[in-house]
Amino acid sequence: MATVKTATSSRRLSPARIVGVVALVALVVAMALSTKFLTPAELATIAPKPFDPVATAEDLYGRAKTTIPGEAADLGKVVPAFQSDPRSAADTYKAVSPSENSYVFDVKATGTVVEASDASLRLQVDGVPNQTVVLVPLTTAVNGSVLRDAMGFKFADAPGQTQYQYVSDEIKKLMLADLQSSVPDPASLQGKKVTVVGVVSVTSTGGGPVPRAKPVNVQPLTIEAS
């Protein structure tokens, strides 16, 4: 008599298959037990935070106000040094180099205001050659990117060019707000002695000397009248 193969017998699992199924179930259970499920609040605390140019600028500016005054070198010494040999001066005064043949120096200058306008102060500073004009911008010429570079913030630290520029724009706003508060009437400083703490950006063509006739712009952190 012929043997009839039923549907039930065809679906019987072999011992090997049973072991495989049991192992798979055990693996799934183990994965479930070892998985930590996070709440939306917990997930938010560990997720990468979006880049915030305003907060970044405030942090950089705050650190600049704290650190630069103690590290600033006498402008009357820094200027002749970088005019003669920018690279050597950068080593001596620990300048930041944001790009090749470009340096940012932390400086302090005490000098007489020989010309004052709403836009800038022109100073006469001992040690700085007479041919070198020393300007302290107060409005449109204030440059937040110089202070940004002085604090070591690089292009790679921002998601892109736009955000990188936004950081310097926000730093400029902070600088202008402080200047409007500390120097409400620039004309009143004419003929007076002032002390300026800030940063100076120097670019050397081909790494050579900087002409004495090239003006020096001190981007100000603080301006105090004597």
Secondary structure, DSSP 8 states (H G I E B T S, - for coil): ------HHHHT---HHHHHHHHHHHHHHHHHHHH-----HHHHHHHS-----HHHHHHHHHHHHHHHHHHH-EEHHHHHHHHHH-HHHHHHHTT-EEEETTEEEEEEEEEEEEEEE-SSEEEEEETTS-TTS-EEEE-STT--HHHHHHHTT--GGGSSSHHHHHHHHHHHHHHHHHHHHHH-S-GGGGTT-EEEEEEEEEEE-GGG----TTS-EEEEEEEEEE-
